[in-house]
Amino acid sequence: MKIIAPTQIRHLLAPQLPAEVTPVWIAPELHFEGDPTGALAYMRWWGEQEAFIYVLQEAQQLRWVHTPSAGVDHLLVPAVYERDLLLTNSAGVHAIPMAEFVLGLLLAYVKRLPYFYNAQAERRWAGDIGLAELHGATMLILGLGGIGQAIAERAAAFGMRVWGSRRKPIATPHVERVVTGDEWRTLLPATDYLVVTAPLTAATRGMVDAAALAALPPSAYLVNVGRGPLIDEAALIEALRHGKLAGAALDTFDQEPLPPEHPFWIMPNVTITPHATAFSPRMHQRQVTLFLDNLVRFMQGQPLRNIVDKSAGY
């Protein structure tokens, strides 16, 4: 069986491929090492939309595409629907580093770590500046997939009350209350920390709008590690500027990289990270392990893990 895979992970993938699999490697410069004709599976790589489109054009017998990302909004191009390609993602692979990062952002906020870092640089004894606790606070997670559940587990360990929203009202470990649809909006007035991890779809685009932000207490803090367009950026800037929201930690944005002239850069109550919360030395191996497991399943005609519902968008 022939597959297409990126040269960037050849050192990880090649030694673990089954003997009956022939890899055709594709470089970021859109150069194939081998003939892609007849390839049935393709593992794409990060940030390579041009390569993704190119492979779809050159490998007309493809039946399955796997992506290292959890989100697939950028991959739902017409060819994926027209050819009825099976699409799988890496949902769950990034849960541990992203959940740790979210709790790290919250701890940095309540313990005011940036303030202490600056004081140390100035050789200034900072003293008591009114630190807070996560214990007893309420977190509302929009999107209880693998990432949301990992965040809930860690938040609960800190003694937080955790609520969450998901498509189906399924009881979820470490989550005290699970809601569906727009019911999450009724929970906003009692929310201390709003964490956004939902996938980007037609239904979720702009879900955290001006009305949602206005429903939060002025002391609330927002964290977005999902997708930038899930939040109305203009409404968020307005809320942050006028004290309607205490602050925000943002890892994703409408435009990435974030333009140097964007207001977020100079807002004192905003923490910016460059879409980096999933990064970990173990990330690539976890992605390869998932792909290899699915590859064996594909070859044996078994159901694959993490099949994307293309009609739902995730």
C-alpha positions in Angstrom: 0.0 0.0 0.0 1.3 3.5 -0.9 0.9 6.5 1.4 2.0 10.2 1.2 3.7 11.7 4.2 5.7 14.9 5.0 9.5 14.9 5.0 9.4 16.9 8.2 8.5 13.7 10.2 10.3 11.1 8.1 12.8 10.4 11.0 9.8 9.5 13.3 7.5 7.9 10.8 9.7 5.8 8.5 11.2 3.5 11.2 7.7 2.6 12.4 5.9 2.0 9.1 4.6 -1.5 8.4 6.7 -3.5 5.9 3.9 -3.6 3.4 3.6 0.3 3.3 5.5 2.3 0.6 5.9 5.9 1.6 6.0 8.8 -0.9 7.5 11.8 0.8 6.5 15.3 0.1 8.7 18.3 0.9 7.4 21.7 1.9 8.5 22.9 -1.6 5.9 20.6 -3.1 8.4 18.1 -4.4 7.5 14.4 -4.3 10.2 11.8 -3.5 8.5 9.0 -5.6 5.3 8.7 -7.6 2.1 9.7 -5.7 0.0 7.8 -8.3 -2.1 5.1 -6.5 -1.5 6.5 -3.0 -4.5 5.7 -0.8 -3.6 7.7 2.4 -2.0 11.0 3.1 -0.8 12.5 6.4 -0.6 16.2 6.0 1.6 18.5 8.1 1.2 21.8 9.9 0.6 25.1 8.0 0.9 23.5 4.6 -2.4 24.4 2.9 -0.7 24.7 -0.4 0.8 21.2 -0.1 -2.6 19.9 1.0 -4.3 21.2 -2.2 -1.4 20.0 -4.3 -1.6 16.5 -3.0 -5.3 16.3 -3.6 -4.7 17.3 -7.2 -1.8 14.9 -7.8 -3.2 11.8 -5.9 -6.6 11.2 -7.4 -7.0 7.7 -5.8 -6.7 9.0 -2.2 -9.3 7.7 0.1 -8.2 9.0 3.5 -6.5 12.2 4.8 -5.1 12.6 8.3 -4.2 15.9 9.8 -2.0 16.6 12.8 -4.4 19.3 13.9 -7.5 19.0 15.9 -9.3 21.8 14.0 -10.3 21.0 10.4 -12.1 24.2 9.3 -9.2 25.1 6.9 -9.3 21.6 5.3 -13.0 21.4 4.4 -12.4 22.4 0.8 -14.7 21.4 -2.1 -12.4 18.5 -3.2 -12.8 16.8 0.2 -16.6 16.7 -0.2 -16.7 16.0 -4.0 -14.4 13.0 -3.7 -16.0 11.9 -0.4 -12.6 11.6 1.2 -12.4 10.2 4.7 -10.9 12.8 7.0 -9.4 12.1 10.5 -7.9 14.6 12.9 -5.6 14.5 15.9 -8.1 15.6 18.5 -6.9 14.6 22.0 -3.2 14.5 21.1 -2.8 18.1 22.2 -5.0 17.9 25.3 -2.2 17.5 27.9 0.1 20.5 26.9 -2.9 22.7 26.1 -4.6 22.0 29.4 -1.4 22.6 31.3 -0.9 25.9 29.4 -4.4 27.1 30.3 -3.9 26.4 34.0 -0.5 28.1 33.7 -2.1 31.2 32.2 -4.7 31.3 35.0 -2.1 30.8 37.7 0.0 33.6 36.2 -3.0 35.8 36.3 -4.3 35.2 39.8 -0.7 35.1 41.3 0.3 38.1 39.2 3.5 36.5 38.1 4.3 39.1 35.4 4.3 41.8 38.1 6.8 39.9 40.1 9.0 39.2 37.1 9.1 42.9 36.4 9.8 43.7 40.0 12.7 41.3 40.0 14.1 42.9 36.9 13.9 46.2 38.7 15.4 44.8 41.9 12.2 46.0 43.7 10.6 44.3 46.7 7.0 44.0 45.4 5.2 43.3 48.7 1.6 42.3 49.0 -0.3 43.2 45.8 -3.6 41.4 46.4 -3.1 37.9 45.1 -6.1 35.6 44.5 -6.9 31.9 44.3 -8.4 29.6 41.7 -9.9 27.5 44.5 -13.6 28.0 44.7 -13.9 29.9 41.4 -16.2 28.9 38.6 -14.8 27.9 35.2 -17.1 27.6 32.1 -15.6 25.7 29.2 -17.1 26.1 25.8 -16.2 22.9 24.0 -15.9 19.7 26.1 -13.8 17.7 23.6 -10.5 16.1 24.5 -8.9 19.5 25.3 -11.8 20.8 27.3 -12.0 17.6 29.3 -8.3 17.8 30.1 -8.7 21.4 31.3 -11.7 20.4 33.4 -9.7 17.6 35.1 -6.9 20.0 36.1 -9.2 22.8 37.1 -11.2 20.5 39.3 -7.9 19.4 40.9 -7.4 23.1 41.9 -10.8 23.1 43.6 -12.6 25.0 40.9 -16.3 24.5 40.1 -16.4 23.4 36.4 -19.2 23.9 34.0 -19.1 23.1 30.3 -20.9 23.2 27.0 -21.0 20.4 24.4 -23.2 19.3 21.5 -24.7 16.4 23.3 -25.7 16.5 27.1 -23.3 13.7 28.1 -22.1 13.5 31.7 -18.4 14.5 31.7 -15.9 13.7 34.4 -14.9 16.6 36.6 -17.7 18.8 35.1 -20.4 19.6 37.6 -22.9 20.8 35.0 -23.1 20.1 31.2 -25.3 22.2 28.9 -26.0 22.2 25.2 -27.0 24.6 22.5 -27.1 28.2 23.8 -27.8 27.3 27.4 -24.2 28.3 28.2 -25.2 31.9 28.0 -27.4 31.5 31.1 -24.3 30.5 33.1 -22.2 33.6 32.1 -23.3 35.9 35.0 -21.9 33.3 37.5 -18.7 32.6 35.5 -15.3 33.7 36.8 -13.2 32.1 34.0 -14.5 31.6 30.5 -12.3 29.1 28.6 -13.0 28.7 24.8 -11.9 25.4 23.2 -14.8 24.9 20.7 -14.1 24.0 17.1 -14.6 26.6 14.4 -17.8 25.9 12.4 -20.5 28.0 10.8 -22.5 27.6 14.1 -19.7 28.6 16.4 -18.1 31.5 14.5 -18.5 34.6 16.6 -20.3 32.7 19.4 -18.6 34.8 22.1 -20.2 38.1 20.9 -20.9 41.4 22.5 -24.0 40.0 24.3 -22.0 37.2 25.8 -19.2 39.5 27.0 -21.8 41.9 28.5 -23.3 39.0 30.5 -20.0 38.1 32.2 -19.2 39.9 35.5 -16.6 42.7 35.1 -14.3 40.6 37.2 -14.4 37.7 34.7 -11.3 36.5 32.8 -11.4 35.0 29.3 -9.0 32.4 27.8 -9.2 31.4 24.1 -7.2 28.4 22.9 -9.7 27.4 20.3 -9.9 29.6 17.2 -9.7 33.3 16.9 -13.0 33.8 15.0 -14.9 32.1 17.8 -14.8 35.5 19.5 -15.9 38.9 18.2 -12.6 40.7 18.5 -14.1 44.2 18.2 -16.5 43.4 21.0 -13.7 42.0 23.1 -11.5 45.0 22.7 -14.4 47.2 23.7 -15.1 45.2 26.8 -11.4 45.2 27.8 -10.9 48.9 27.2 -14.0 49.9 29.3 -13.5 47.7 32.3 -16.4 45.3 31.4 -14.0 42.4 31.6 -11.0 42.0 33.8 -8.7 40.5 31.2 -8.0 37.9 28.6 -5.4 35.4 27.6 -5.4 34.8 23.8 -3.6 32.1 21.9 -5.6 32.4 18.6 -6.7 35.4 16.6 -8.7 36.3 13.5 -5.5 37.0 11.7 -2.3 35.1 12.4 0.4 36.2 12.9 -1.2 39.0 14.8 -0.4 42.3 13.0 2.0 44.6 14.9 -0.5 47.4 14.8 -3.3 45.3 16.5 -4.6 46.9 19.7 -4.2 43.6 21.7 -0.4 44.1 21.7 -0.5 47.2 23.9 -3.5 46.3 26.2 -2.2 45.8 29.8 -5.0 43.3 30.6 -4.3 41.0 27.6 -1.7 38.1 27.5 -0.8 37.1 24.0 0.8 33.7 23.0 1.5 32.9 19.3 -0.9 29.9 18.8 1.6 27.9 20.9 -0.3 26.2 23.6 -0.2 22.7 21.9 3.6 22.7 21.6 5.4 19.9 23.5 8.5 17.7 22.8 6.1 14.8 22.8 3.5 16.3 20.4 5.0 14.9 17.2 5.4 11.4 18.5 1.8 11.4 19.7 0.6 12.5 16.3 2.6 9.8 14.6 1.4 7.1 17.0 -2.2 8.1 16.3 -1.6 8.0 12.5 0.1 4.6 12.7 -2.7 3.1 14.7 -5.2 4.4 12.1 -3.0 3.2 9.3 -3.2 -0.4 10.6 -7.0 0.0 11.0 -7.3 1.4 7.5 -5.3 -1.5 6.0 -7.4 -4.0 8.0 -10.7 -2.4 7.1 -11.5 -1.5 10.7 -13.2 1.8 11.9 -10.7 4.6 12.2 -10.3 6.8 15.3 -11.1 10.5 15.2 -13.2 10.5 12.0 -14.4 14.1 11.2 -18.1 14.7 10.7 -17.7 16.9 7.7 -21.3 18.1 7.9 -20.7 19.3 11.5 -17.2 20.7 10.8 -15.3 18.7 13.4 
